[in-house]
């Protein structure tokens, strides 16, 4: 992965091209991010840069994090610290600011975020099971049903059951960048991305080049 940036989901909208064709897009506030640390293959076993994004008060961070930021020459505490793998960390410098203009219109990116949490759900909502008859005497409407083999006297691993739905880390691949606004730190990508408004996103150069 040659380049990447952290961002915040602003919301969805639509834009019109010169022919009047509508394109649904997601607006992402990408950066500015500061490079807090560099990691190299010789010292750490892999090549990456650590990015800081967002702001918060001095009282909200711990003393070790305060010292970590001070070592990088960053005075304003950041809200998020996240590593991004890069091909050549030597082209980056600690304290350098990365903005939305590292990407250009037409590029393909992979966007990673945390999906919206749905809480505890049943099998009909979670796994799209068919419901039972809704007549009064059925006594079976949206329940799990038979759990399978009776001889082993146990439930096999991987059985689809009720449980927590959503709140998972998901990556949407090959989203096309429709527009980049460096002045407002905005990137518009075609389609939807995971997460709620204001949630953290990681935007990387797409691994699929086709």
Buried (B, 14 or more C-beta within 10 A) or exposed (E): BEBBBBBBBBEBEEBEEEEEEEBEBBBBBBBBBBBBBBBEEEEEEEBBBBBBBBEEEEEEBEEEBEEBBEEBEBEEBBBBBBBBBBEEBEEBEBEEEBBBBBBEEEBBBBBBBBBEEEEEBBBBEBBEBEEBEEEEEEEEEBEBEEEEEEEEEEEEEEEEEBEEBBEEEEEBEBBBBBBBEBEEBBBBBBBBBBBEEEBBBBBBBBEEEE
